Amino acid sequence: MNDVLNHFDAAGNAHMVDVGGKAATDRQAVATGSIHMQADTLARIESGQHAKGDVLGVARIAAIMAAKRTAELIPLCHPLALTRVSVDFRCAYNKVDVLVTAATTGQTGVEMEALTAASIALLTIYDMCKAADKGMQINAVRLLEKSGGRSGCWTAQELEPHP
């Protein structure tokens, strides 16, 4: 594991990392997360009968917009020219899982864009359904994999279940 925190200079001041000397490479990141809810909340989402309309369609657009605006939200992120953002949902067992893939050809990775998109997709679902189900719970937002750049490919290990 690399223990260097490269967003700090030698004096401990926060700064944006200089990526100017790095080669542009194809980069991709995949992030996921879940939102747990009551069974009838999920049934309304799946059937398209939710009072606010197409919950997953709106969440998909929100996720794509969030990926594109990550540098405006996370202070030290570089603005990236994304080449692709895909957002997929799976509904099962009283929850909605989101899977986001972000890609670019550039000098820095797209992990933050994928994670931001997954988070905003889940928050959008919460926002659209909170009137019916305030107890929804967002869980397990995390990076699953990344590729490209100097550090190459990385894949998450299975998480140990919480006690």
Secondary structure, 3 states (H helix, E strand, C coil): CCCCCCCECCCCCECCCCCCCCCCEEEEEEEEEEEECCHHHHHHHHHCCCCCCCHHHHHHHHHHHHHHCHHHHCCCCCCCCEEEEEEEEEEECCEEEEEEEEEEEECCCCHHHHHHHHHHHHHHHHHHHCCCCCCCEEEEEEEEEEECCCCCCEECCCCCCCC
